[in-house]
Each structure stands twice: as structure tokens, then as C-alpha cells.
Amino acid sequence: MIHFIRTDSNHKDFKILIAELDKELKIRDGDDHSYYAQFNKTNLINFVIVAYENEIPAGCGAIKHYNLVTLEIKRMFVPLDKRGKGIATQILYELETWARSLNYSRCILETGLKQPEAIQLYKKNNYIKIPNYDQYRDIENSVCFEKYLL
């Protein structure tokens, strides 16, 4: 059974999971990794979900203030040995629930073309592709999505 905790970016299990995520992204992103890494700092993220399966960290995700109505989803990750169990979808749902409780009505995010599993996750969960925003605007390997929270 999966259970979740709400915490912040200082949580030790979140930091461990993020280290795994960064290792994977460094391989997937190749030469582009240092560009993306500058936008994935976690020291100022106040809203983090860590998922546990049998008390073992099984994934994470975060939401970060973007504007008065919008949060940006950051640092979504499920370790390879935990994938295929629906954990990422559950984390996404928990983040959306938390966003609603904070009175936000929209989530946006960026992922990469080299992360087809992530693209499928967001499409499956009713995220709509949007033009790349801000620092991702002219980046060909970036794909941005949004979802309005009901």
C-alpha cells in the first residue's frame, strides 16, 4: 500500500530520491543537462510529496508557486524498480489536491522529449500541451503542459 507525506525540500528521503532523479536525467539529457539543472534547484520548495511503499521511499513530486493562480509541478520521480504501479499518477493526484487546498486553480510543468514516460503520464492525467513558457520558450527538447484544477 502506498502512503504519502507532505513535507518540504529539506526532507531526507526527498533529497535521496532527487539525487537518483538527477543521475537519471544527466544520462537522458546528455549535453543539455546543465542547462535544465539550473531550473531544478530544490532549496526553496515548500510543498513536497514523498510516497512510501512498505515504509520505503517510492517516489516524489513537488509544487512551486508560479503566480497567483498557478503552481508549477517540479521534481516528479519514481525509481525504476517502483515504476508501473501507478505511483506517479497517485503523486500527481496528491499534488493537485494540495494545490486546490492552497486555492490554486492551475498547474503547469515542463518535461523533456527524452522523457516519453513522463509525457504519457501527463497526457493520461488530462494535462494539455501548451507553448513552452519562460526559460523553456526556445528549447526544442522541452515540452510544457497545463491542467486547470476543478
Chimera marker file (.cmm) of the C-alpha trace (Angstrom):
<marker_set name="trace">
<marker id="1" x="0.000" y="0.000" z="0.000" r="1" g="1" b="0" radius="0.5"/>
<marker id="2" x="1.206" y="3.486" z="-0.884" r="1" g="1" b="0" radius="0.5"/>
<marker id="3" x="1.039" y="6.319" z="1.631" r="1" g="1" b="0" radius="0.5"/>
<marker id="4" x="2.178" y="9.913" z="1.311" r="1" g="1" b="0" radius="0.5"/>
<marker id="5" x="3.664" y="12.594" z="3.469" r="1" g="1" b="0" radius="0.5"/>
<marker id="6" x="3.539" y="16.311" z="2.852" r="1" g="1" b="0" radius="0.5"/>
<marker id="7" x="6.825" y="17.975" z="3.623" r="1" g="1" b="0" radius="0.5"/>
<marker id="8" x="9.328" y="20.404" z="2.119" r="1" g="1" b="0" radius="0.5"/>
<marker id="9" x="12.545" y="20.128" z="0.144" r="1" g="1" b="0" radius="0.5"/>
<marker id="10" x="14.640" y="19.564" z="3.278" r="1" g="1" b="0" radius="0.5"/>
<marker id="11" x="13.188" y="16.095" z="3.869" r="1" g="1" b="0" radius="0.5"/>
<marker id="12" x="15.952" y="13.445" z="3.754" r="1" g="1" b="0" radius="0.5"/>
<marker id="13" x="14.014" y="10.941" z="1.624" r="1" g="1" b="0" radius="0.5"/>
<marker id="14" x="13.128" y="13.648" z="-0.888" r="1" g="1" b="0" radius="0.5"/>
<marker id="15" x="16.818" y="14.530" z="-1.180" r="1" g="1" b="0" radius="0.5"/>
<marker id="16" x="17.737" y="10.874" z="-1.752" r="1" g="1" b="0" radius="0.5"/>
<marker id="17" x="15.081" y="10.488" z="-4.450" r="1" g="1" b="0" radius="0.5"/>
<marker id="18" x="16.147" y="13.736" z="-6.139" r="1" g="1" b="0" radius="0.5"/>
<marker id="19" x="19.745" y="12.531" z="-6.262" r="1" g="1" b="0" radius="0.5"/>
<marker id="20" x="18.512" y="9.431" z="-8.131" r="1" g="1" b="0" radius="0.5"/>
<marker id="21" x="16.415" y="11.602" z="-10.438" r="1" g="1" b="0" radius="0.5"/>
<marker id="22" x="19.346" y="13.853" z="-11.237" r="1" g="1" b="0" radius="0.5"/>
<marker id="23" x="21.544" y="10.852" z="-12.093" r="1" g="1" b="0" radius="0.5"/>
<marker id="24" x="18.897" y="9.573" z="-14.499" r="1" g="1" b="0" radius="0.5"/>
<marker id="25" x="18.357" y="12.995" z="-16.072" r="1" g="1" b="0" radius="0.5"/>
<marker id="26" x="22.073" y="13.517" z="-16.563" r="1" g="1" b="0" radius="0.5"/>
<marker id="27" x="22.118" y="10.398" z="-18.743" r="1" g="1" b="0" radius="0.5"/>
<marker id="28" x="18.879" y="11.202" z="-20.601" r="1" g="1" b="0" radius="0.5"/>
<marker id="29" x="19.623" y="14.893" z="-21.141" r="1" g="1" b="0" radius="0.5"/>
<marker id="30" x="23.257" y="14.458" z="-22.101" r="1" g="1" b="0" radius="0.5"/>
<marker id="31" x="24.822" y="17.789" z="-23.044" r="1" g="1" b="0" radius="0.5"/>
<marker id="32" x="21.614" y="19.666" z="-22.175" r="1" g="1" b="0" radius="0.5"/>
<marker id="33" x="21.655" y="18.550" z="-18.534" r="1" g="1" b="0" radius="0.5"/>
<marker id="34" x="23.486" y="21.544" z="-17.080" r="1" g="1" b="0" radius="0.5"/>
<marker id="35" x="21.003" y="23.933" z="-18.735" r="1" g="1" b="0" radius="0.5"/>
<marker id="36" x="17.990" y="22.157" z="-17.218" r="1" g="1" b="0" radius="0.5"/>
<marker id="37" x="19.667" y="21.590" z="-13.843" r="1" g="1" b="0" radius="0.5"/>
<marker id="38" x="19.781" y="25.320" z="-13.126" r="1" g="1" b="0" radius="0.5"/>
<marker id="39" x="15.946" y="25.384" z="-13.044" r="1" g="1" b="0" radius="0.5"/>
<marker id="40" x="15.614" y="22.355" z="-10.772" r="1" g="1" b="0" radius="0.5"/>
<marker id="41" x="17.057" y="23.684" z="-7.540" r="1" g="1" b="0" radius="0.5"/>
<marker id="42" x="15.038" y="22.406" z="-4.617" r="1" g="1" b="0" radius="0.5"/>
<marker id="43" x="16.201" y="24.591" z="-1.749" r="1" g="1" b="0" radius="0.5"/>
<marker id="44" x="13.134" y="26.860" z="-1.909" r="1" g="1" b="0" radius="0.5"/>
<marker id="45" x="10.339" y="24.339" z="-2.467" r="1" g="1" b="0" radius="0.5"/>
<marker id="46" x="7.843" y="24.347" z="0.384" r="1" g="1" b="0" radius="0.5"/>
<marker id="47" x="5.370" y="21.789" z="-0.974" r="1" g="1" b="0" radius="0.5"/>
<marker id="48" x="6.794" y="18.290" z="-1.451" r="1" g="1" b="0" radius="0.5"/>
<marker id="49" x="5.086" y="14.908" z="-1.533" r="1" g="1" b="0" radius="0.5"/>
<marker id="50" x="7.061" y="11.766" z="-0.732" r="1" g="1" b="0" radius="0.5"/>
<marker id="51" x="5.381" y="8.435" z="-1.468" r="1" g="1" b="0" radius="0.5"/>
<marker id="52" x="6.173" y="5.311" z="0.525" r="1" g="1" b="0" radius="0.5"/>
<marker id="53" x="5.545" y="1.664" z="-0.236" r="1" g="1" b="0" radius="0.5"/>
<marker id="54" x="6.010" y="-0.512" z="2.847" r="1" g="1" b="0" radius="0.5"/>
<marker id="55" x="7.908" y="2.361" z="4.520" r="1" g="1" b="0" radius="0.5"/>
<marker id="56" x="10.388" y="2.541" z="1.614" r="1" g="1" b="0" radius="0.5"/>
<marker id="57" x="10.552" y="5.789" z="-0.431" r="1" g="1" b="0" radius="0.5"/>
<marker id="58" x="8.760" y="5.037" z="-3.696" r="1" g="1" b="0" radius="0.5"/>
<marker id="59" x="8.568" y="8.434" z="-5.390" r="1" g="1" b="0" radius="0.5"/>
<marker id="60" x="8.219" y="12.158" z="-5.018" r="1" g="1" b="0" radius="0.5"/>
<marker id="61" x="6.924" y="15.336" z="-6.569" r="1" g="1" b="0" radius="0.5"/>
<marker id="62" x="6.665" y="18.986" z="-5.684" r="1" g="1" b="0" radius="0.5"/>
<marker id="63" x="4.674" y="22.092" z="-6.437" r="1" g="1" b="0" radius="0.5"/>
<marker id="64" x="6.109" y="25.586" z="-6.524" r="1" g="1" b="0" radius="0.5"/>
<marker id="65" x="4.402" y="28.971" z="-6.672" r="1" g="1" b="0" radius="0.5"/>
<marker id="66" x="4.358" y="30.374" z="-10.218" r="1" g="1" b="0" radius="0.5"/>
<marker id="67" x="1.736" y="33.126" z="-9.982" r="1" g="1" b="0" radius="0.5"/>
<marker id="68" x="-1.432" y="33.937" z="-8.034" r="1" g="1" b="0" radius="0.5"/>
<marker id="69" x="-3.451" y="31.113" z="-9.604" r="1" g="1" b="0" radius="0.5"/>
<marker id="70" x="-0.764" y="28.740" z="-10.884" r="1" g="1" b="0" radius="0.5"/>
<marker id="71" x="1.641" y="26.267" z="-9.349" r="1" g="1" b="0" radius="0.5"/>
<marker id="72" x="4.472" y="24.614" z="-11.260" r="1" g="1" b="0" radius="0.5"/>
<marker id="73" x="4.948" y="20.884" z="-10.832" r="1" g="1" b="0" radius="0.5"/>
<marker id="74" x="8.586" y="20.022" z="-10.220" r="1" g="1" b="0" radius="0.5"/>
<marker id="75" x="10.803" y="17.038" z="-9.446" r="1" g="1" b="0" radius="0.5"/>
<marker id="76" x="8.394" y="14.206" z="-10.250" r="1" g="1" b="0" radius="0.5"/>
<marker id="77" x="10.225" y="10.901" z="-9.844" r="1" g="1" b="0" radius="0.5"/>
<marker id="78" x="9.608" y="7.221" z="-9.224" r="1" g="1" b="0" radius="0.5"/>
<marker id="79" x="12.624" y="4.878" z="-9.019" r="1" g="1" b="0" radius="0.5"/>
<marker id="80" x="12.913" y="2.347" z="-11.811" r="1" g="1" b="0" radius="0.5"/>
<marker id="81" x="12.097" y="-0.626" z="-9.573" r="1" g="1" b="0" radius="0.5"/>
<marker id="82" x="8.841" y="1.045" z="-8.442" r="1" g="1" b="0" radius="0.5"/>
<marker id="83" x="7.551" y="2.063" z="-11.885" r="1" g="1" b="0" radius="0.5"/>
<marker id="84" x="4.482" y="0.538" z="-13.475" r="1" g="1" b="0" radius="0.5"/>
<marker id="85" x="2.451" y="0.535" z="-10.260" r="1" g="1" b="0" radius="0.5"/>
<marker id="86" x="0.617" y="3.830" z="-10.747" r="1" g="1" b="0" radius="0.5"/>
<marker id="87" x="2.663" y="5.624" z="-8.093" r="1" g="1" b="0" radius="0.5"/>
<marker id="88" x="3.418" y="8.645" z="-10.301" r="1" g="1" b="0" radius="0.5"/>
<marker id="89" x="-0.286" y="9.126" z="-11.029" r="1" g="1" b="0" radius="0.5"/>
<marker id="90" x="-1.035" y="8.958" z="-7.308" r="1" g="1" b="0" radius="0.5"/>
<marker id="91" x="1.684" y="11.514" z="-6.539" r="1" g="1" b="0" radius="0.5"/>
<marker id="92" x="0.298" y="13.810" z="-9.234" r="1" g="1" b="0" radius="0.5"/>
<marker id="93" x="-3.191" y="13.487" z="-7.745" r="1" g="1" b="0" radius="0.5"/>
<marker id="94" x="-1.856" y="14.315" z="-4.263" r="1" g="1" b="0" radius="0.5"/>
<marker id="95" x="-0.064" y="17.386" z="-5.625" r="1" g="1" b="0" radius="0.5"/>
<marker id="96" x="-3.230" y="18.563" z="-7.395" r="1" g="1" b="0" radius="0.5"/>
<marker id="97" x="-5.275" y="18.041" z="-4.233" r="1" g="1" b="0" radius="0.5"/>
<marker id="98" x="-2.757" y="20.067" z="-2.246" r="1" g="1" b="0" radius="0.5"/>
<marker id="99" x="-2.765" y="22.808" z="-4.897" r="1" g="1" b="0" radius="0.5"/>
<marker id="100" x="-6.555" y="23.074" z="-4.678" r="1" g="1" b="0" radius="0.5"/>
<marker id="101" x="-6.402" y="23.311" z="-0.887" r="1" g="1" b="0" radius="0.5"/>
<marker id="102" x="-3.966" y="26.221" z="-1.303" r="1" g="1" b="0" radius="0.5"/>
<marker id="103" x="-6.512" y="27.922" z="-3.607" r="1" g="1" b="0" radius="0.5"/>
<marker id="104" x="-4.578" y="27.499" z="-6.845" r="1" g="1" b="0" radius="0.5"/>
<marker id="105" x="-6.587" y="26.671" z="-9.954" r="1" g="1" b="0" radius="0.5"/>
<marker id="106" x="-3.925" y="25.693" z="-12.477" r="1" g="1" b="0" radius="0.5"/>
<marker id="107" x="-0.793" y="23.576" z="-12.676" r="1" g="1" b="0" radius="0.5"/>
<marker id="108" x="1.907" y="23.900" z="-15.306" r="1" g="1" b="0" radius="0.5"/>
<marker id="109" x="5.036" y="21.863" z="-15.900" r="1" g="1" b="0" radius="0.5"/>
<marker id="110" x="7.932" y="21.219" z="-18.210" r="1" g="1" b="0" radius="0.5"/>
<marker id="111" x="9.338" y="17.862" z="-19.192" r="1" g="1" b="0" radius="0.5"/>
<marker id="112" x="11.643" y="16.713" z="-21.940" r="1" g="1" b="0" radius="0.5"/>
<marker id="113" x="11.185" y="14.915" z="-25.230" r="1" g="1" b="0" radius="0.5"/>
<marker id="114" x="13.745" y="12.425" z="-23.905" r="1" g="1" b="0" radius="0.5"/>
<marker id="115" x="11.282" y="11.502" z="-21.142" r="1" g="1" b="0" radius="0.5"/>
<marker id="116" x="8.454" y="9.826" z="-23.079" r="1" g="1" b="0" radius="0.5"/>
<marker id="117" x="7.147" y="8.101" z="-19.931" r="1" g="1" b="0" radius="0.5"/>
<marker id="118" x="6.606" y="11.491" z="-18.310" r="1" g="1" b="0" radius="0.5"/>
<marker id="119" x="4.838" y="12.839" z="-21.394" r="1" g="1" b="0" radius="0.5"/>
<marker id="120" x="2.486" y="9.848" z="-21.331" r="1" g="1" b="0" radius="0.5"/>
<marker id="121" x="1.865" y="10.295" z="-17.595" r="1" g="1" b="0" radius="0.5"/>
<marker id="122" x="0.756" y="13.888" z="-18.046" r="1" g="1" b="0" radius="0.5"/>
<marker id="123" x="-1.380" y="13.184" z="-21.096" r="1" g="1" b="0" radius="0.5"/>
<marker id="124" x="-3.045" y="10.266" z="-19.288" r="1" g="1" b="0" radius="0.5"/>
<marker id="125" x="-3.879" y="12.628" z="-16.425" r="1" g="1" b="0" radius="0.5"/>
<marker id="126" x="-5.523" y="15.268" z="-18.630" r="1" g="1" b="0" radius="0.5"/>
<marker id="127" x="-2.632" y="17.691" z="-18.972" r="1" g="1" b="0" radius="0.5"/>
<marker id="128" x="-2.758" y="19.661" z="-22.208" r="1" g="1" b="0" radius="0.5"/>
<marker id="129" x="0.323" y="20.614" z="-24.174" r="1" g="1" b="0" radius="0.5"/>
<marker id="130" x="0.937" y="24.374" z="-24.182" r="1" g="1" b="0" radius="0.5"/>
<marker id="131" x="3.563" y="26.629" z="-25.766" r="1" g="1" b="0" radius="0.5"/>
<marker id="132" x="6.836" y="26.453" z="-23.880" r="1" g="1" b="0" radius="0.5"/>
<marker id="133" x="6.969" y="29.132" z="-21.200" r="1" g="1" b="0" radius="0.5"/>
<marker id="134" x="9.684" y="31.330" z="-19.705" r="1" g="1" b="0" radius="0.5"/>
<marker id="135" x="13.133" y="29.730" z="-19.723" r="1" g="1" b="0" radius="0.5"/>
<marker id="136" x="11.877" y="26.815" z="-21.850" r="1" g="1" b="0" radius="0.5"/>
<marker id="137" x="10.440" y="29.051" z="-24.607" r="1" g="1" b="0" radius="0.5"/>
<marker id="138" x="13.108" y="28.376" z="-27.252" r="1" g="1" b="0" radius="0.5"/>
<marker id="139" x="14.224" y="24.943" z="-26.062" r="1" g="1" b="0" radius="0.5"/>
<marker id="140" x="13.376" y="22.324" z="-28.686" r="1" g="1" b="0" radius="0.5"/>
<marker id="141" x="13.696" y="19.365" z="-26.300" r="1" g="1" b="0" radius="0.5"/>
<marker id="142" x="11.225" y="20.822" z="-23.789" r="1" g="1" b="0" radius="0.5"/>
<marker id="143" x="7.514" y="20.066" z="-23.710" r="1" g="1" b="0" radius="0.5"/>
<marker id="144" x="5.196" y="22.099" z="-21.467" r="1" g="1" b="0" radius="0.5"/>
<marker id="145" x="1.759" y="21.178" z="-20.159" r="1" g="1" b="0" radius="0.5"/>
<marker id="146" x="-1.053" y="22.685" z="-18.116" r="1" g="1" b="0" radius="0.5"/>
<marker id="147" x="-4.119" y="21.493" z="-16.281" r="1" g="1" b="0" radius="0.5"/>
<marker id="148" x="-6.906" y="23.553" z="-14.818" r="1" g="1" b="0" radius="0.5"/>
<marker id="149" x="-7.984" y="22.179" z="-11.463" r="1" g="1" b="0" radius="0.5"/>
<marker id="150" x="-11.725" y="21.841" z="-11.000" r="1" g="1" b="0" radius="0.5"/>
<link id1="1" id2="2" r="1" g="1" b="0" radius="0.2"/>
<link id1="2" id2="3" r="1" g="1" b="0" radius="0.2"/>
<link id1="3" id2="4" r="1" g="1" b="0" radius="0.2"/>
<link id1="4" id2="5" r="1" g="1" b="0" radius="0.2"/>
<link id1="5" id2="6" r="1" g="1" b="0" radius="0.2"/>
<link id1="6" id2="7" r="1" g="1" b="0" radius="0.2"/>
<link id1="7" id2="8" r="1" g="1" b="0" radius="0.2"/>
<link id1="8" id2="9" r="1" g="1" b="0" radius="0.2"/>
<link id1="9" id2="10" r="1" g="1" b="0" radius="0.2"/>
<link id1="10" id2="11" r="1" g="1" b="0" radius="0.2"/>
<link id1="11" id2="12" r="1" g="1" b="0" radius="0.2"/>
<link id1="12" id2="13" r="1" g="1" b="0" radius="0.2"/>
<link id1="13" id2="14" r="1" g="1" b="0" radius="0.2"/>
<link id1="14" id2="15" r="1" g="1" b="0" radius="0.2"/>
<link id1="15" id2="16" r="1" g="1" b="0" radius="0.2"/>
<link id1="16" id2="17" r="1" g="1" b="0" radius="0.2"/>
<link id1="17" id2="18" r="1" g="1" b="0" radius="0.2"/>
<link id1="18" id2="19" r="1" g="1" b="0" radius="0.2"/>
<link id1="19" id2="20" r="1" g="1" b="0" radius="0.2"/>
<link id1="20" id2="21" r="1" g="1" b="0" radius="0.2"/>
<link id1="21" id2="22" r="1" g="1" b="0" radius="0.2"/>
<link id1="22" id2="23" r="1" g="1" b="0" radius="0.2"/>
<link id1="23" id2="24" r="1" g="1" b="0" radius="0.2"/>
<link id1="24" id2="25" r="1" g="1" b="0" radius="0.2"/>
<link id1="25" id2="26" r="1" g="1" b="0" radius="0.2"/>
<link id1="26" id2="27" r="1" g="1" b="0" radius="0.2"/>
<link id1="27" id2="28" r="1" g="1" b="0" radius="0.2"/>
<link id1="28" id2="29" r="1" g="1" b="0" radius="0.2"/>
<link id1="29" id2="30" r="1" g="1" b="0" radius="0.2"/>
<link id1="30" id2="31" r="1" g="1" b="0" radius="0.2"/>
<link id1="31" id2="32" r="1" g="1" b="0" radius="0.2"/>
<link id1="32" id2="33" r="1" g="1" b="0" radius="0.2"/>
<link id1="33" id2="34" r="1" g="1" b="0" radius="0.2"/>
<link id1="34" id2="35" r="1" g="1" b="0" radius="0.2"/>
<link id1="35" id2="36" r="1" g="1" b="0" radius="0.2"/>
<link id1="36" id2="37" r="1" g="1" b="0" radius="0.2"/>
<link id1="37" id2="38" r="1" g="1" b="0" radius="0.2"/>
<link id1="38" id2="39" r="1" g="1" b="0" radius="0.2"/>
<link id1="39" id2="40" r="1" g="1" b="0" radius="0.2"/>
<link id1="40" id2="41" r="1" g="1" b="0" radius="0.2"/>
<link id1="41" id2="42" r="1" g="1" b="0" radius="0.2"/>
<link id1="42" id2="43" r="1" g="1" b="0" radius="0.2"/>
<link id1="43" id2="44" r="1" g="1" b="0" radius="0.2"/>
<link id1="44" id2="45" r="1" g="1" b="0" radius="0.2"/>
<link id1="45" id2="46" r="1" g="1" b="0" radius="0.2"/>
<link id1="46" id2="47" r="1" g="1" b="0" radius="0.2"/>
<link id1="47" id2="48" r="1" g="1" b="0" radius="0.2"/>
<link id1="48" id2="49" r="1" g="1" b="0" radius="0.2"/>
<link id1="49" id2="50" r="1" g="1" b="0" radius="0.2"/>
<link id1="50" id2="51" r="1" g="1" b="0" radius="0.2"/>
<link id1="51" id2="52" r="1" g="1" b="0" radius="0.2"/>
<link id1="52" id2="53" r="1" g="1" b="0" radius="0.2"/>
<link id1="53" id2="54" r="1" g="1" b="0" radius="0.2"/>
<link id1="54" id2="55" r="1" g="1" b="0" radius="0.2"/>
<link id1="55" id2="56" r="1" g="1" b="0" radius="0.2"/>
<link id1="56" id2="57" r="1" g="1" b="0" radius="0.2"/>
<link id1="57" id2="58" r="1" g="1" b="0" radius="0.2"/>
<link id1="58" id2="59" r="1" g="1" b="0" radius="0.2"/>
<link id1="59" id2="60" r="1" g="1" b="0" radius="0.2"/>
<link id1="60" id2="61" r="1" g="1" b="0" radius="0.2"/>
<link id1="61" id2="62" r="1" g="1" b="0" radius="0.2"/>
<link id1="62" id2="63" r="1" g="1" b="0" radius="0.2"/>
<link id1="63" id2="64" r="1" g="1" b="0" radius="0.2"/>
<link id1="64" id2="65" r="1" g="1" b="0" radius="0.2"/>
<link id1="65" id2="66" r="1" g="1" b="0" radius="0.2"/>
<link id1="66" id2="67" r="1" g="1" b="0" radius="0.2"/>
<link id1="67" id2="68" r="1" g="1" b="0" radius="0.2"/>
<link id1="68" id2="69" r="1" g="1" b="0" radius="0.2"/>
<link id1="69" id2="70" r="1" g="1" b="0" radius="0.2"/>
<link id1="70" id2="71" r="1" g="1" b="0" radius="0.2"/>
<link id1="71" id2="72" r="1" g="1" b="0" radius="0.2"/>
<link id1="72" id2="73" r="1" g="1" b="0" radius="0.2"/>
<link id1="73" id2="74" r="1" g="1" b="0" radius="0.2"/>
<link id1="74" id2="75" r="1" g="1" b="0" radius="0.2"/>
<link id1="75" id2="76" r="1" g="1" b="0" radius="0.2"/>
<link id1="76" id2="77" r="1" g="1" b="0" radius="0.2"/>
<link id1="77" id2="78" r="1" g="1" b="0" radius="0.2"/>
<link id1="78" id2="79" r="1" g="1" b="0" radius="0.2"/>
<link id1="79" id2="80" r="1" g="1" b="0" radius="0.2"/>
<link id1="80" id2="81" r="1" g="1" b="0" radius="0.2"/>
<link id1="81" id2="82" r="1" g="1" b="0" radius="0.2"/>
<link id1="82" id2="83" r="1" g="1" b="0" radius="0.2"/>
<link id1="83" id2="84" r="1" g="1" b="0" radius="0.2"/>
<link id1="84" id2="85" r="1" g="1" b="0" radius="0.2"/>
<link id1="85" id2="86" r="1" g="1" b="0" radius="0.2"/>
<link id1="86" id2="87" r="1" g="1" b="0" radius="0.2"/>
<link id1="87" id2="88" r="1" g="1" b="0" radius="0.2"/>
<link id1="88" id2="89" r="1" g="1" b="0" radius="0.2"/>
<link id1="89" id2="90" r="1" g="1" b="0" radius="0.2"/>
<link id1="90" id2="91" r="1" g="1" b="0" radius="0.2"/>
<link id1="91" id2="92" r="1" g="1" b="0" radius="0.2"/>
<link id1="92" id2="93" r="1" g="1" b="0" radius="0.2"/>
<link id1="93" id2="94" r="1" g="1" b="0" radius="0.2"/>
<link id1="94" id2="95" r="1" g="1" b="0" radius="0.2"/>
<link id1="95" id2="96" r="1" g="1" b="0" radius="0.2"/>
<link id1="96" id2="97" r="1" g="1" b="0" radius="0.2"/>
<link id1="97" id2="98" r="1" g="1" b="0" radius="0.2"/>
<link id1="98" id2="99" r="1" g="1" b="0" radius="0.2"/>
<link id1="99" id2="100" r="1" g="1" b="0" radius="0.2"/>
<link id1="100" id2="101" r="1" g="1" b="0" radius="0.2"/>
<link id1="101" id2="102" r="1" g="1" b="0" radius="0.2"/>
<link id1="102" id2="103" r="1" g="1" b="0" radius="0.2"/>
<link id1="103" id2="104" r="1" g="1" b="0" radius="0.2"/>
<link id1="104" id2="105" r="1" g="1" b="0" radius="0.2"/>
<link id1="105" id2="106" r="1" g="1" b="0" radius="0.2"/>
<link id1="106" id2="107" r="1" g="1" b="0" radius="0.2"/>
<link id1="107" id2="108" r="1" g="1" b="0" radius="0.2"/>
<link id1="108" id2="109" r="1" g="1" b="0" radius="0.2"/>
<link id1="109" id2="110" r="1" g="1" b="0" radius="0.2"/>
<link id1="110" id2="111" r="1" g="1" b="0" radius="0.2"/>
<link id1="111" id2="112" r="1" g="1" b="0" radius="0.2"/>
<link id1="112" id2="113" r="1" g="1" b="0" radius="0.2"/>
<link id1="113" id2="114" r="1" g="1" b="0" radius="0.2"/>
<link id1="114" id2="115" r="1" g="1" b="0" radius="0.2"/>
<link id1="115" id2="116" r="1" g="1" b="0" radius="0.2"/>
<link id1="116" id2="117" r="1" g="1" b="0" radius="0.2"/>
<link id1="117" id2="118" r="1" g="1" b="0" radius="0.2"/>
<link id1="118" id2="119" r="1" g="1" b="0" radius="0.2"/>
<link id1="119" id2="120" r="1" g="1" b="0" radius="0.2"/>
<link id1="120" id2="121" r="1" g="1" b="0" radius="0.2"/>
<link id1="121" id2="122" r="1" g="1" b="0" radius="0.2"/>
<link id1="122" id2="123" r="1" g="1" b="0" radius="0.2"/>
<link id1="123" id2="124" r="1" g="1" b="0" radius="0.2"/>
<link id1="124" id2="125" r="1" g="1" b="0" radius="0.2"/>
<link id1="125" id2="126" r="1" g="1" b="0" radius="0.2"/>
<link id1="126" id2="127" r="1" g="1" b="0" radius="0.2"/>
<link id1="127" id2="128" r="1" g="1" b="0" radius="0.2"/>
<link id1="128" id2="129" r="1" g="1" b="0" radius="0.2"/>
<link id1="129" id2="130" r="1" g="1" b="0" radius="0.2"/>
<link id1="130" id2="131" r="1" g="1" b="0" radius="0.2"/>
<link id1="131" id2="132" r="1" g="1" b="0" radius="0.2"/>
<link id1="132" id2="133" r="1" g="1" b="0" radius="0.2"/>
<link id1="133" id2="134" r="1" g="1" b="0" radius="0.2"/>
<link id1="134" id2="135" r="1" g="1" b="0" radius="0.2"/>
<link id1="135" id2="136" r="1" g="1" b="0" radius="0.2"/>
<link id1="136" id2="137" r="1" g="1" b="0" radius="0.2"/>
<link id1="137" id2="138" r="1" g="1" b="0" radius="0.2"/>
<link id1="138" id2="139" r="1" g="1" b="0" radius="0.2"/>
<link id1="139" id2="140" r="1" g="1" b="0" radius="0.2"/>
<link id1="140" id2="141" r="1" g="1" b="0" radius="0.2"/>
<link id1="141" id2="142" r="1" g="1" b="0" radius="0.2"/>
<link id1="142" id2="143" r="1" g="1" b="0" radius="0.2"/>
<link id1="143" id2="144" r="1" g="1" b="0" radius="0.2"/>
<link id1="144" id2="145" r="1" g="1" b="0" radius="0.2"/>
<link id1="145" id2="146" r="1" g="1" b="0" radius="0.2"/>
<link id1="146" id2="147" r="1" g="1" b="0" radius="0.2"/>
<link id1="147" id2="148" r="1" g="1" b="0" radius="0.2"/>
<link id1="148" id2="149" r="1" g="1" b="0" radius="0.2"/>
<link id1="149" id2="150" r="1" g="1" b="0" radius="0.2"/>
</marker_set>
